[in-house]
């Protein structure tokens, strides 16, 4: 249940940033190096990961394999979506890489 709550919190933070920070940046013509555009994608990987772990207790895949699968799915969605933004792909890849490295280093393997 805690993992699902963490996932929902990450999703809520992404929605808040998307609905408050992004309009503020655009209306004031501030260059934040595409942070407002890609931060929700950066949070999507851990949100999906925690939701996956919270809903399925019998996952047989290693954590870094799960990160790769989630990253691949989100990038595929970006290619198939109506709007393609390579900053979103970079944010998703960065988030998955960070999560995978963290998972590997914390497991000691």
N, C-alpha and C positions, 0 to 999 in steps of 0.2 A: 504494500500500500504506500510506503514511503517513496518508492521509486516512481510510482504513478504521480504522486504529489509533486515530486521534483520535476517530472516531465511537464506537468500542467503549469507549474511556476515558470519554467523556461518558455513555454508557449505564451503565457500571459505577458511576460516581460517583452517578448518579441512583438506582441500585439500592441502593447503600450508604446514601445519605441516607434512602431510603424504608424500609429495614430497620433502621436504627439511630437516626437522628435523630428520625424521626417517632414511634416508640414512646417515646423518652425524653421528648419534648415532651408527649405525651399523658399519660404516667404521672405526670409531675411538674406537670401543669396549668399549663404555661407558655404565655403568649400570645406567639407569634412572628409575629403578623399574617399568618397563613396561609402562611408561608414553607415549613413542613414539608409542607404539602399541595400547593403549586403549584410547588416547585422542580424536581421531575422533569419537569413540563411545560415549564418554562423551558429545561431542557437538551434536550428532545426535538427542538426545531427545529434547533439546530446538529448534533445527532447524526444526524438525517435528512439534513441538508444535506451533511455530510462523507461519509456513506455513499453518497449519490447521486453526488457528485463522484468518489468513489473507485471506484465500480462502473461508471460510464459515462464514458468519455473523450470521447465525441462529443455532449455536450450543447449544443444550439443556443440554449437560452434564456438570457437575461441573468440574473445572480445575483439581482437584486431580484425578478424574475419567479419564479425558483425558490423564493425565500423566501415569496412570496405563495401559491404553489401548495402548499407544505408546510404553511404556516399554515392555509390553507383546509381541507386534508385533516385536520389534527389537530383543528380546530374542528368539522368535520363528524363526526369520530369521537366527539368529546365530546357532541354532540347526539344521536347514534345509540346511544351507550353506555348501560349500565344506570344509571350515576350521572352526573348533570350537576352541575358545579360552575363557577360563573361566575368564580371565582378562577383556575381552570385556563385558561379562555378568555382572561382578562386576561394571565396569565403567557405563554401561547403567543403572543398578539398582541404583547406587549412584546418577547419574544425575537425574533420575526420582524422587528419594526420596527427593533430594535437591529442585527440582522444585516444587514438591507437597507441601513440608513443607513451602516453600516461598509463594506459592499461598494461602495456608490456613492462614498463619500468616498475609499476607498483606490484606486479605479480612476481617480479624477480627472475623472469626468464629472458 
